[in-house]
């Protein structure tokens, strides 16, 4: 493990609280940019005269950059420490925010979103790496309070993002959702420079597996291009996906220092199950976010600001649920309840219509807030215990990759069910699809017997100690 040089001594028995602010602020950059755009797609389309299929790349471009970049940056965090990657990433966020605020065309705006995707990749892997380092330094196996704070901040900011986006658009137009990244990036740079520990040079650096990264990127790009327009005529994209995936597997199994250590993953079934649950969780979560939100505007006739306010209860419910359950170490119960409430929320969508009262619209978001506060927190805590400590950054990054694979699947579902606009009939068809996915998540949780042991107390040796 990497040794850390601190600017001041830290309490040997407690987590260094000066790390909270940069960790949390860096981690929320990605979810806030992912969610704010939901209420901006319509005004951006009007501004540039773009069709929904074109503005959809504002969402997919960030997803793709994040899905590729998270494990890559996570691996760099494992190799070089969190500080350098954190500062470089947040600087790129500021540049992307400025580019988006001044963008003269939709193409430039999409490029800004891609840069945002890459720039926001460092925050979460860096935070998980810092938590693991602090855990070893303090001897605390499960810093539940820190993990809960991280989960609350990252997941609830995704919920409040549409509300924030709606308010910003109401104040200064859609460009404000890009401009807001500039002060956020400056704050991250200041806090990161002052508080993140410097990493001492290692005697030997691991090799960076560029061919493996290229194959990983080719696999995800071809898959996304197919999912964006899943027609039989585009069969060749699936062939490219399979070929790149096979090449990636062959490459990673033969090199000494792979980008993705498939040997480790193949022997860690509980971690693979966590990635699978994350995929299912976020298919539902993002399908709701990008399906229910435009329906509120197009199907129910609300303004962008009003739609954002209807979604606001999710924020309070998710925070309350995470805060109440976060310090409980076990994760299985959280996932069971989260899966059941996702089923309930999907069922409630079947009751929504163009004349639905506001209280019913709000009730849907209240129920959705419960799994928002449970599922992601539980999967994050499971990963913390299941991942190889030496690869915690890349493992955490890969968790985010599965998050955005879920988002891509949700995008395909929304595109299929809202092909002719965000109609009530399309919403009901989407609800049936979400009921099926939520049922699969519940089944996957109940069948995973390893979850009974996640969170059990384990001794953690200090840095440099041996068993």
Residue pairs with C-beta under 8 A, 6 or more apart in sequence:
1 133
1 136
1 389
1 390
1 463
1 464
2 81
2 133
2 199
2 200
2 202
3 199
3 200
3 463
4 81
4 133
4 197
4 198
4 199
4 200
5 197
5 198
5 199
5 200
6 16
6 197
7 197
10 16
10 137
12 137
12 138
13 138
13 139
14 138
15 131
15 134
15 138
15 140
15 143
15 145
15 146
16 134
18 195
19 130
19 134
19 195
19 196
20 146
20 149
21 191
21 195
22 86
22 188
22 191
22 192
22 195
22 196
23 123
23 126
23 127
23 130
23 131
23 150
24 127
24 149
24 150
24 153
25 123
25 184
25 187
25 188
25 191
26 86
26 89
26 90
26 122
26 123
26 124
26 126
26 127
26 188
26 192
27 123
27 124
27 127
27 150
27 153
27 154
28 123
28 153
28 154
28 157
29 90
29 93
29 119
29 120
29 123
29 181
29 184
29 185
29 188
30 66
30 117
30 120
30 121
30 123
30 124
30 154
30 400
31 154
31 155
31 157
31 158
31 161
32 157
32 158
32 161
32 164
32 184
33 62
33 113
33 116
33 120
33 161
33 177
33 181
34 59
34 62
34 63
34 66
34 158
34 161
34 407
35 157
35 158
35 159
35 160
35 161
35 162
35 165
35 289
36 161
36 162
36 164
36 165
36 168
36 177
37 58
37 59
37 62
37 113
37 165
37 177
38 161
38 162
38 165
38 289
38 290
38 293
38 294
39 162
39 165
39 166
39 169
39 293
39 297
39 304
39 307
39 308
40 58
40 165
40 169
40 174
40 177
40 304
41 52
41 55
41 56
41 58
41 59
41 294
42 294
42 297
42 304
43 169
43 173
43 174
43 304
44 50
44 55
44 58
44 106
44 109
44 174
45 51
45 52
45 54
45 55
47 174
48 105
48 106
48 109
50 106
54 106
55 106
56 228
56 411
56 415
57 110
57 113
58 109
58 110
58 113
59 290
59 407
59 411
60 224
60 228
60 408
60 411
61 110
61 111
61 113
61 114
61 117
62 113
62 114
62 116
62 117
63 117
63 224
63 404
63 407
63 408
63 411
64 114
64 117
64 220
64 221
64 224
64 404
64 408
65 113
65 114
65 115
65 116
65 117
65 118
65 121
66 117
66 118
66 120
66 121
66 400
66 401
66 404
67 220
67 224
67 400
67 401
67 404
67 405
67 408
68 216
68 217
68 220
68 221
68 401
69 117
69 118
69 121
69 397
70 121
70 124
70 125
70 396
70 397
70 398
70 399
70 400
70 401
70 404
71 216
71 259
71 260
71 394
71 397
71 398
71 400
71 401
72 121
72 213
72 216
72 259
72 397
73 85
73 89
73 121
73 122
73 125
73 393
73 397
74 121
74 125
74 393
74 394
74 395
74 396
74 397
74 398
75 208
75 259
75 391
75 393
75 394
75 397
76 85
76 208
76 393
77 85
77 122
77 125
77 126
77 129
77 393
77 394
77 397
78 129
78 206
78 390
78 391
78 392
78 393
78 394
79 205
79 206
79 208
80 199
80 205
81 129
81 197
81 198
81 199
82 122
82 125
82 126
82 127
82 129
82 130
82 196
82 199
82 393
83 126
83 192
83 196
83 197
83 198
83 199
84 199
85 122
85 125
85 126
86 122
86 123
86 126
86 188
86 192
86 196
87 189
87 192
87 193
87 196
88 122
89 118
89 119
89 120
89 121
89 122
89 123
90 119
90 122
90 123
90 185
90 188
90 189
90 192
91 119
91 185
91 189
92 115
92 118
92 119
93 116
93 119
93 120
93 181
93 184
93 185
93 188
94 181
94 182
94 184
94 185
94 186
94 189
95 115
95 119
96 112
96 113
96 115
96 116
96 119
96 178
96 181
97 112
97 116
97 178
97 179
97 180
97 181
97 182
97 184
97 185
98 178
98 179
98 182
99 108
99 111
99 112
99 115
99 178
100 109
100 112
100 113
100 116
100 175
100 178
100 179
100 181
101 175
101 176
101 178
101 179
101 182
103 109
103 112
103 175
103 178
112 178
116 181
119 185
121 397
121 400
123 188
124 154
124 396
124 397
124 400
125 392
125 393
125 394
125 396
125 397
125 400
126 196
126 393
127 150
128 150
128 384
128 392
128 393
128 395
128 396
129 392
129 393
129 396
130 196
130 197
131 143
131 146
131 147
131 150
131 384
132 384
132 389
132 392
133 197
133 463
134 140
134 143
134 146
135 141
135 142
135 143
135 460
136 389
136 460
136 461
136 462
136 463
137 462
137 463
139 459
139 460
139 461
139 462
140 460
141 457
141 458
141 459
141 460
142 329
142 381
142 384
142 385
142 455
142 457
144 326
144 327
144 328
144 329
144 381
145 326
145 327
147 326
147 377
147 380
147 381
147 384
148 322
148 323
148 326
148 327
148 377
149 326
150 380
151 322
151 326
151 376
151 377
151 380
151 381
152 318
152 319
152 322
152 323
152 326
152 373
152 377
154 376
155 318
155 322
155 372
155 373
155 376
155 377
156 315
156 318
156 319
156 322
156 372
156 373
158 285
158 289
158 372
159 311
159 314
159 315
159 318
159 369
159 372
160 312
160 314
160 315
162 289
162 293
162 307
162 308
162 311
163 308
163 309
163 311
163 312
163 315
164 308
165 177
165 304
165 308
166 304
166 305
166 306
166 307
166 308
166 309
167 305
167 308
168 176
168 177
168 180
169 176
169 177
169 304
169 305
170 304
170 305
172 179
206 257
207 256
207 257
208 259
209 251
209 252
209 255
209 257
209 258
209 259
211 251
212 248
212 251
212 252
212 255
212 258
212 259
212 260
213 259
215 244
215 245
215 247
215 248
215 251
216 244
216 248
216 259
216 260
218 240
218 244
219 241
219 244
219 245
219 248
220 401
222 237
222 238
222 240
222 241
222 244
223 237
223 238
223 241
223 408
224 408
225 234
225 237
226 234
226 237
226 238
226 241
227 408
227 409
227 411
227 412
228 411
228 412
228 415
230 412
248 260
249 262
251 258
252 258
252 259
252 260
252 261
252 262
253 262
253 263
259 394
260 394
260 398
261 388
261 391
264 388
264 391
265 271
265 272
268 386
268 387
268 388
269 450
270 382
270 386
270 448
270 450
270 451
270 454
271 383
271 386
271 387
271 395
273 444
273 448
273 450
274 379
274 382
274 383
274 386
274 399
275 398
275 399
275 402
276 402
276 444
277 335
277 375
277 379
277 441
277 444
277 445
277 448
278 376
278 379
278 399
278 402
278 403
278 406
279 402
279 403
279 405
279 406
279 409
280 406
280 437
280 438
280 440
280 441
280 444
281 338
281 342
281 371
281 375
281 376
281 379
281 406
281 441
282 402
282 403
282 404
282 405
282 406
282 407
282 410
283 406
283 407
283 409
283 410
283 413
283 434
283 437
284 342
284 346
284 371
284 410
284 434
284 437
284 438
284 441
285 371
285 372
285 375
285 406
285 410
286 406
286 407
286 410
286 411
287 409
287 410
287 413
287 414
287 430
287 433
287 434
287 437
288 345
288 349
288 368
288 434
289 410
290 410
290 411
290 414
291 410
291 413
291 414
291 417
291 418
291 422
291 427
291 430
292 311
292 349
292 364
292 365
292 427
293 307
293 311
294 418
294 422
295 352
295 418
295 422
295 423
295 424
295 426
295 427
296 302
296 306
296 307
296 310
296 311
296 361
297 303
297 304
297 307
297 422
298 421
298 422
298 423
299 354
299 422
299 423
299 424
299 427
300 352
300 354
300 356
300 361
301 354
302 310
310 358
310 361
310 362
310 365
311 365
312 365
313 362
313 365
313 366
313 369
314 365
314 366
314 368
314 369
314 372
315 369
316 369
317 366
317 369
317 370
317 372
317 373
318 369
318 370
318 372
318 373
319 373
320 373
321 369
321 370
321 372
321 373
321 374
322 373
322 374
322 377
325 334
325 373
325 374
325 377
326 377
328 334
328 455
329 381
329 455
329 456
329 457
330 452
330 454
330 455
331 378
331 379
331 381
331 382
331 451
331 454
331 455
332 378
332 445
332 448
332 451
332 452
332 454
334 374
334 375
334 377
334 378
335 374
335 375
335 378
335 379
335 441
335 445
335 451
336 442
336 445
336 446
337 370
337 374
338 370
338 371
338 374
338 375
338 378
339 371
339 375
339 438
339 441
339 442
339 445
340 442
341 367
341 368
341 370
341 371
341 374
342 368
342 371
342 375
342 434
342 438
342 441
343 435
343 438
343 439
343 442
344 367
345 364
345 367
345 368
345 371
345 434
346 431
346 434
346 435
346 438
347 431
347 435
348 360
348 363
348 364
348 367
349 364
349 427
349 428
349 430
349 431
349 434
350 428
350 431
350 432
351 360
352 360
352 361
352 364
352 424
352 427
353 424
354 424
375 441
379 399
380 399
381 454
381 455
382 451
382 454
383 395
383 396
383 399
384 392
385 454
385 455
385 458
386 454
387 395
387 396
388 395
413 430
413 433
414 430
417 426
417 427
417 429
417 430
417 433
418 426
418 430
419 426
420 426
445 451
461 467
